[in-house]
Amino acid sequence: MSEAELDPRFGDDVKITTGEFLKYNYRELARLAVNGTAKQKQWLLSYLGVCNDGVEKQSLQKALERTRPE
């Protein structure tokens, strides 16, 4: 996913926040956290590092921790 894709614009040049991105894409991101490739999980972990704390972020971080290889 490119930087441009993380900063989508809608009709009136309104930006979506990282919190909104997490909220509206939570199901897809949760699937990545559990079933994604190592590269996808690394991207998600990196992305969450720049997000503000919130319920969705915490939940995704926990899902990533549970699926980490030992």
ROKOLSE-912966 format. One record per residue (C-alpha): residue in one letter; x, y, z. Coordinates in steps of 0.05 Angstrom, whole numbers, plus 5000, padded with zeros to 4 digits. Each point is the difference from the previous one (the first is absolute). Layout:
N
aXYZ ...
***
This chain:
70
m500050005000 s503050674980 e500050645040 a494750284952 e495549415015 l500650145074 d497950724988 p493749904958 r496150624980 f492650044990 g496350464952 d501350645039 d507449885016 v498249775070 k505449565031 i498549385040 t503749955066 t503849385022 g494749885052 e494650014947 f504149554956 l500749495057 k492650055016 y497449924929 n505149474980 y500449625066 r497349344975 e504949974942 l505850215045 a498049485052 r500249474945 l507050224982 a502149985073 v497749275005 n500749714931 g504650484963 t506949854974 a506150195041 k500950614955 q492850225010 k500549915075 q506450415001 w496750554961 l494150005048 l504550035060 s503850584970 y493550364982 l497249915070 g506450325026 v497950674970 c492749955022 n497150325062 d498049545056 g493049734995 v495849385006 e501249774928 k507550115005 q500549615066 s495849434973 l504249944937 q506550025040 k497449445045 a498149594938 l506950094972 e503249795065 r495849365002 t502249804930 r507450155009 p504349384988 e503749755061 
***
